[in-house]
Amino acid sequence: MEVSPLANTKVRYVGEPVAAVLAEDLYTAYDVANSVEVEYEPLPPVSDMFSSGATLYEDWENNTMAKFSRKFGDPFHELERAKVVVEERITTHRVAPAPIETRGVVASYDAGRGFLTVWSPNQNPHMHRTVLSEVLNLPESKIRVIAPNIGGGFGQKGHTYAEDVVVAALSMLTGRPVKWIEERRENLTAAAQSREQVHLIKIGADRNGRIKALIDEAYLDLGAYPLIPHSYLELAHVVIDMLPGPYRIENYAAEVSLVATNKTPAGAYRGFGHPEATFVRERALDILAEEIGLDPVTIRKRNLISSADIPCMAATGMIFDSGRPLETFETLVQQAAHHDCGDGEVVGVGYAVGVKGSVPTMSGVSQRWGSSEAAMVRLSMDGKPVVFSGAVSMGTRLDKLLAKIVSDILSVPEEDVEVVLGDTLSTPFSTGLWGSRGAVMVGGAVAKASTMLRKKIQHISSILFECRPEDVVLENGRVFVRDAMENGLTLSELAWKVYNHPNMFPQDIDLSLMAEALYDPPNIWQAPDELGRMNAAAAVSTIACAAFVTLDVETFEVKVKKLVLAENGGTYLSPEDVDEQLIGGAIQAYGASLFEEVVYSNEAMPMTTTFSEYLLPTAAETPAVEIIHVVDPSPYTFRGAKGVGETATIPVNAAIANAIQNALRKKGINVKINFSIVSPTRLWSMVRK
């Protein structure tokens, strides 16, 4: 499949770039753009994955771009033997990440040097440079990508878009800097959307509720084109891997079809397949429990992986190195039972349990890049440490964490540590921030480099002090011989001697006051085994959610009164920032449960192109969120840490849907919720049917 940055002969979605206008100022550009006339010949639209007749691409028999399947154990035989079987069609709806800062790019080409500089709020500037190099036919050594502070990414800014290529190409053609800044309507129309899937799921169990088989047939709406990197093909594999979740399911089969439609291309969004898989599984579990006559808590307890099972390998190959799913859920149930929402209005309670493969690799599907992370730490002329990482700053306070790590290892004040992020010219290669990998991977690389630099400092100082390197102490920005603190040097004084008087040291000594290190957890597989299994992540986190809702049976308005989350993370490297990440993720998932939905007409026309149509929750609607920490460090990662950036997005949608289902049952309303957004309008129409 060839994709042109500007539509060539055929436009496949509303929002696809067709032409570019250059002007000296924004207003002139608007005027000229409005004068451009394009003649369109209407074609039959493909408005959903099950549209018949029309195809997006002339040489395709249908609109399925890719289909693949995986099977573990003997699921079809075990499903036939199961005493209870439920079959459901469960749908997750399309949403937009809607970061507060839209996309934008500035490109400046120096024709004399043949050098291109690009400023872009991209979550992975080094991979962005690679893609630009391949498309523009310009060596990577001739491209510099700078990612300034990013006002929210959520995965949407992890791709290389047509606009990135067009702006860079125009600068190369004109020899002048070119800038493009996206408007909100463009963002809601043209930037990556996500989550739209249909699952035909079957679960078989015995009369006691123990799961015997799980079979799923999934359809993923990828929009008009695949995006790179982090394509929907990668997401499809995540969905397959995460459908069994934290449960003991040995017999499992899945078939996934990626279907092209006349919609905006689908891409990464916080959680990347985990929330969708969790919603489908957790709704199906509640339906199974009702069919058997069990309560939702009991059926989960009977199937969750416990601490006695760990370490263990799931059917798909994911290794549970930690996480204790059963104990985490039991902690949630015990503490949530005592939670009072304050007004006695609670009608429905719902539970869901999710699992996050933290710190994943890219190479299993993409066959390029990987899981490792590099960082460099250097002592400047004034003795202040400088950290260089190709990761980016996008509201996670990564720079603060890295400064803390360096401060701890080199024993210097945090405020003395400078952190340089997201500049491909000065930083080591990085695959960027995605997959909840920042703290673990970048932190691990910085810690490793800082430790190497510490040993260098000790060795260099030992020559001046005429002692053994192991007798040199670093403390409060100074170096000195153990038990002789008064005769030491500040790091500034040491650096001054090294940089300005190298003749004070033997010629064969390495005087470079810098260290670069590569960090990669030891248990990640870079390719599947002969059975198709793959452990693509370094560690496993478990998160369980209880949702408390009220339901007005006259208006069908749902209010989420409280969300309680039990998060089984690893060691918290920056505890004060953890809850902010978890609460933010929970509220994002809450918004998708009741408010946010990208809607298209039957002609594939976008209907939600402003915030008056694409609704976001405000502070007035936002429920209370309580966090319960169940700390369970990973044995494989840096300091036992796990990522938390995406974890809370995973179970919330399912827990809210289960709570609403519980409320409907209590009100005597026999409606089954098999769709991931439960707005009053949708709920009313379901009941009235």
N, C-alpha and C positions, 0 to 999 in steps of 0.2 A: 504494500500500500504506500503510495507516494502522497505526501501532504505538502501543499504549497502554502507559504506564509500569507499570501493574498489569494483569495479564491480564484481559481482558473477554470473558466467555462461553467462551473456549477457551484452554487452556494448551498451548503447542506444544513445550516442552522442560522436562526436569527441571532445576530451578534458576530458572525464570522467576518473577519476583515476582508474587504473587497478592494478598497483603494486607499492610498495614503496621500495626504495633502501637506505640503511644507509651506510655512509662512514665517515672517519675522516675529509676529506676535499672535497670541491666542485668538483675538477677535477676528483678525484677517483670516486665520485658518478656519474658523467657524464659517465665515462668509463664503470662502472658496469651497469648503466641503458641502455647504448647502446648495451650491450651484452645480455640483456634479450630478449628472443624470445617468442612471443605470437602467438599462432595459432588461427586465426579468421575464422569462417564460415560466409560468407556474407549472410545477410538476406535482404528481400525487404525493402527499406527505406520508411519512412513516412516523406517526405520532406516539406509538408505543411499541413495546417489544413483540406484541402479538398481532400487529397489523399485517394483513395479507395483501399480496399483489405487488405493490411497489417495492423496489430495492434502491438503496442509496448508491450502490456501485454497480455499474453496468455489467461487469464480469462476474458478479456474485450470483449464485443461484437463489440465495435468500439473504437475510440481514445478519446472520450469525457470523461474527468475525472469527471466533474461536470456540471450541468445545473440547473439554477434557474431563476425564473421570478418574476416580481413585477408589480402591476397595481394600478394606482391611478386615481380616477374619472371614466369617461366612454370614454376612448380614441377611441375605435373601432367604437362606434356609432358616436362620434363627427367627426371622420375622414371621415365617409360616408357622413356626412352632410356638410363638408367643401366645399367651392366654388372652392378652389385651393388646389391641392395636388401634392407634389413632392416626388418622390421615388428615392433614390440614393444608390449606393454601394460606400462607402468611406473607404479607407484603410489608416491606420497609419503603418509606417514601423519600422523594428527592428533596434535598435541602441545599442551602448555600452557606458556606462558612462565614461570609459577611464580616471580614475583619474591619476594625474601625478605620484603618488606613487601607485605601484601595491600592491597586497595582500602579506601577510607574517605572519608567526607565529613562536614563540620560546616557547618551553615547557620544564619545568624542574620538575621532580618528585623526591621528597624526600621519599624514601622507609621507612626510619626509622620513619617518622612522618605520612606516608601515605598521603602526602600533595602535590598537584599539583599546580605549578605556571605557568601561561600562559601569554605571552606578545603578544598582537594581536591588530592591528589597526581596531578594531571593533567599530561601532558607538553606540552599546548598550552593554557594557561589563557585566552588571548584568544579562541581559537576555541571553547573550552568555554563562555565567557561568551556568545558569539554564539548557540550552540545553546540554552543555557538561556533566553536572551531570547526566542527564537522559540517555544519550547515553553510557557514560563510567561506569555507575552504581557506581558513587562516590558521597558521600554527598557534597552538596554545601559548607558546612562548611570546606571541605577539598580541595576546589578549590579557587585559587586567580587569577583573571583576571586583567591584567594591560593594559590599552590602552594608549600608548604613544601619542605624538603629531601626528596627522593623516594628511598625505599629500593629502587631498581630499577624500571624501567618496561618495557623491552624491547618497546614497542609496545602492550602490553596496556592501559596507562594513557593511551593516546592517543585513546580514545573517550569519548563522553558516554553514560553508562549510565542505565537506568531508575532505579536507586537514587539517582543524583545528582538526578534530577528530583523523585522522591518526597520526599526529605529536604528539598529546598528548598521544595517546595509545602507540606509539613507545617509548616515554620517560618512560612511566610506565613499559613497558616490559624490557627495557634495564637498567633503573635506571640512565640514563645519559641525559643531556640536548640535545634536538633535535631542529634544525632550518630548516625552509623551506622559501625561498623567491621566489616569483613568477616573472617570466620573462614576458616581454610585450606580446610575442606571446601567452603565456599561458593565460594572462589576457584577450586578445581578443578572446580566444577560449573557456576558461573554466569558467570565472567569469560571474556573472549574466548579462544578456542582458535584453532588455525591449522594450515596446511600440507596439509590433506587434499585430495589431487588424484589423478585418474586420467588418464593420457595414452596415447593410441594414436598412436604416433609412427612415421613412415616416413622413412628416410634412404636416398638413392641416391648412389652414388659410382662412379668409374671403377676399373679394376683397380689403379691406383696409389694408391687411397685418397683421391683428391681429391673432395670433396663436391660433388655436382651439384644436389641438391634436398633440402629438408627440409619435411615436411608433418606437422602435429600436430593431433589432435582431443582437446581437453582438457575435463575435467569437474571443476569446483571445488565442494566441499561448503561452502555458506555457512551451514549451520545453519538455525535457524528464522527469523531476521530479519537484514537487513543492519544494520551498525553505522555510525555517523557520528561524527566525520569519519573519513577513511581507510577507506572502505568496501571490501568485497571486489570491487566493480566496478573500483576503482582497481587492486587487486592483480591482477585478471585482465589488465588492460592491461600491467602490469609483466611478467607471465609471458610474454605474447606478445612483448614487446619484447626480453626477455632470453633466449628460447630459442635464437636463433642464436649468442648469446654473443660471444666474441672471435674468431670464425672467419669466413673469407671465404665467406659463403653468400649468393649473389645471388638464388636462386630459393627462395622460402619462403612457405608458407601455414599459417594456423592458424585454427581455429574453437574458441571457448571457450563452454561452457555453465555458468552458475551455477545450481546446483540446491539447492533448499531441502529440509532434512530435519528430523526431530525431535531435533536436537542443539543444544547450546549455540551461539549465534552465533559465527561465525568472524570474526577480525579481524586486526589487525596483529601481527606478531611479527618480531623482529630479522632483517633481510634482506628482508622484505616481497616475496615472490615470486622473488627472486634464487636462494635455495638450492633451491627446488623446480625451477625451470627448469634450473638447473645440474645437479642430480641426474639429471633425465630425459635431458638431452643427453649428459652425460659417461658415463652407463651405456650409452646407445645407441652412442656412439663406440667404446667398448671392444668391444661386441658386433659392430659393423661391422668393426673391425680384425681380430677373430678370424675373421670370415666371409671376409675377403679374404686372410688369412694374414700380416698385419702385426702388429708389436708396438704397444702403446698409445702409446708415445712417438713412434714414427714417424708414425702417422696424425695426431697432433696437430701435429707440426712441419710437415706438408705442408699444413695448412689454417689455422693461426693467422695472424692479422694481424701483420705485422712493422713495424719502425720505418720501413722503406722505403715502406710503404703510408700512413703517418700524415703529415698529417691525412687522414682518410677518413670516409665516411658509410656505415654499415651499411644493409642493405636496409630496416630499420624506421625509419631516420632518425637513429639515435643516432650522434653525431659522436665519433669517436675522436680527441681532441685530443692525447692522450698515452697512456701506459700500456704500450706496446711488449709485447704479449702473447707473441709468439714468443720474444723475447729473455728475458723474465721466466721463461718455461717452461724455456728452455735453461739458464738460471742455476740453477733448481731441480734439474733433472736432473743437471747437472754436480756440484753440491754434495751432493745427496742420495745420489749414488752412493758418496760417501766416508763416509756416516754409518753408524756402527756402533751398534747398540742395546745392545751391552755383554755379551750373554749368548749370542749366536750362535743364538738360537731363531727368528729371523725366517723366516716361511714365505711370506707374501704381501706384495707391494708394489703399491700402486695410486696412480694419478695422477688429478688433475682440475684443470681451469683454469676460473676464473670471472672475471666482470667486474662491476664495480659502477658504476652510474650515480650519481655522487656529487652531492649538493646538487640534488635535483630540485624541480620545480614541482608544485603541486597542481591548477593550473587546467586542464590538458589534459583531464582526465576530469571533475572536479567542477564546472568552469566558475565557480569562485569562489576567493577567496584568491589564491594565486600563489606566487612564489618569493622575493620580496624580504624583507629583514630591516632593522628600524630599531633604533637605539640612541641613547641620550643620555649625554653626559659633562658633568658640572658640577663647578666648583670651589667647594667649600664655604667658609663664613666663615673657617675656619682654614687655608684653602689646600690642603686635601686633596681629591683628585679622587674623585668618586662616579660610578659607572657604573650606568645604568638600562637593563635589557633585559627584555623579556617572555619570554625563554627561561627554562628552569628548571634547578635543580641536582638531578641524579639519579645522582651517582656518577662523572661524567665529568671532574670537576675543572674545569668550564668557568669558574667564578669565578676560579680561579687563573690560567688562561690569559688571561682578560680583564684581570686586574690586571697581568699581565706586558706585554700589548700597550700599555696606558695608560702603564705605567712607562717603556717604551722610548721612546714618542713625546713624553711630557711631561717625561721625565728626572726622575722622582721615585722614591723607594723603593717596591717592590711592596707592602710592608706598609702603606703610607700610602693605598693605593687601596681604597676600599670598593665592593663590588659588590652591587647590589640586583637580584634576579631574581624573575620569576614573580608579580608583583603588578599586576593590570590597572589599578589606580587610579593608580599612579605610573610605570608603564613604557610605552614606545611599543608599538604593535601588533606582535605577533610570531605567526608560525604555529607556534612552539614547536620542540621538539627531536624530530626524526624524520629519516629519510633521510640520516643521517651528515652533518648540515648545521651542527652547532653551532659547531665551530672556524672553518669557512670563512665561514659567513654572519654569525653573531653577531660573530665576530672581525673580519670585514671591515667591518661597520657600526660597531663600536667604534673601529677604527683610523681610519675616515673621520671620525667625530665628534671623535676626539682630535686629529686633524690640524687640523680646523677650529677647535677650541678653542685649540690652540697658536698659530695665526695671530692669533686674537683677543687672546690674552695678549701676543703680540709687539706688536700694534698699540696696545693700551692702555698697555703699558710704554714704548713709544717716545715717548708724549706726556710721561710723567714724566721720561724720560731725555733728551728733546729730540734724538732721533736717528731714523734711518730704521727701520721695523719689521724689515727684513731684517738689521739690525745687532744686534738683540736676541737674546741667547743664553739658552736654558733648559738648566740643568745642575744636577744634584743638588738639585732642589727650589728653585732660585734663578733669578732673571732678572737679567741685567746686559748692559751694552754690550760688544760684542766688544773685547777688549784692555783692558777696564777692569773687571775682575771685582770689585775691591774696593769699587766704588761701587754694587753691585747691591742687590736686595731678595729676601727669601725670598718664596715664593708666598703664605705666610701674611700677610706684611706687605702684599703687593700686594692680596690679597683684602680685607684690613681697610680699605685706602684706598678701594677700589672700592665696597664695601658701605656704609661709614660716612661717606665724604667724596666723594660723586659730584660735588660742586661743584668739585673739583679738575680736572675734565675738561670739554672742550667739550660743549655740550648736544646736539649732533647725533651724538655717538659712541655706538655700541652697547656698553653696559657690562655686558651680560648675560654672566656668566662660565659660559656653557653652550653646547653645540652639539648638535644632533640631526641624524643623517644616515641616509639610506636606502641600503642596498647591494644590488645585484642584478647578478650576472655577465651579461656582454653577449650570450652565445651561447645562452641558454635560449629555446626556443620556447614560447609560451603556448597554442598551438593547433596541430593537425596541418595539413599542407599538403594540396593537392588530391589527392595520392596516398595520403593517410593516414599519411604519415611524420611523425615528431615527435622532435625532440631535446629531451627533457624534463629533462635533467641538465646541470649546468655543466661537469663533468669526468668522466673515465673512469679508474677504477683497475683494475688487473689483479691477481689473486692466484692463485697456483698452489700445489697441495698434494701432498705425497707422504706416504702412510700406510704404516706398517710393522706387520704384524700376525702373530700366531701363531694356530694353529687346532688344537684338540684334537679328533681325529676320533672319540674315544670319547664325549665329553660335548658336543662342538660348542661349547665355550666359546671365544670369541674374545677375545684380548687385544691391544689396540692398544699397541704398544711405544713408538712415537714418531710424532709429526706434524712434518713440516718444511714451513714456509710461506715462499714467496717473494712478498713484497708490494710491488707497484709503486705506491707512493703518491706524493704530491706532496711539497712542502716540509713537514717536520714542525715545526709551530709550538711544540709542547711534547714534544720527543723522549722525555723520561723517562716520559711517560704513554702513548706509542703502543703499546709492547709489551704493557702491561697490558690495553689494549683488545683487541688482536689475540689474545692468549692467552685472555682471557675469552670472546671470540666463538668461538674454536676449540673450547674445552672445552664450550661450550653446544651446538655442533653435534655434538661427540663423544657427549654424553649422549643426543641424539636418535637417534644411529646405533645404539646398543646397548641403551639402558635405557628411555628415555622414550616412552610411547605412551598416548594417551587411548583407552580402550576402551569401547565401548557393546555392550550385549546386542542380540539380535535384536528386542527390544521397545523399543529406544532408551533403555534404562536405563544411566546412567553406572556403570562398574565400577571406575573408578580415581579415588576421591574423597579419598584420603589419601596421604601419602608412603610408606605401606607397600605401596600398590598402584601408585602413579605413582612410579617409581623415578628418583632423581637420582644421578648419579655422585658418589662421595666422593673425598677425597684419595687413598685407597688404590687406587682404580681409575684415577685420572687419569694419562694418559701424559705423557711429556716433550714439550714443544712448543718447537721451535726456529724462530726468525724470521730470514729473510734479507731485508734491505732493498734494494730496487732503486729508488732515488729518481728520479722523472721528473716534475718540476713541470708543472702545467697552465699554459698561456699565458693563461688566461681568469680564473682565480680569485685571490682575495686571497693575495698572496705565493706563488702557485703551489700552494696547499695543496689537499688532498682529504680527505674524511672517512675515518676508519678504524674507526668504531664498529661497523659491520656487516660489514666486508669479510671477516673471517676465518670468519664463519658460512657463507659461500657455497660453497666447494669441499670442505669437510671430509667431509660426509656421503657425497658421491660418491666421494671418494678412498678412504674406508674400505670402502665397498661394492666398489669395484674391487679393493682389496687382498684382501678376503675371497674374491672370485671368483677371483683369481689363486692364492690358497692352495688353494681347492677343486680347481682344475685340476691343480695340482702333486700333490695327493693322489689324483688319478684319480677325483674325484667329479664326475659330469656333472650339475650343477644350475645353473640360470641365476637369478641374483639380480635380480629386477625389483621389489623392494620396499625402501623406504628404511630400515627398521629390521631389523637382522639379529641378533635375540636368539637365544640357544641353543635355546629352545623352537621358535621359528619356523624356524630353520635345520634342526633335527632333523626337524621335520614335513615340510619340503621334501625332504630327502634320503630319508626313509622312503617318500615317495610314489613 
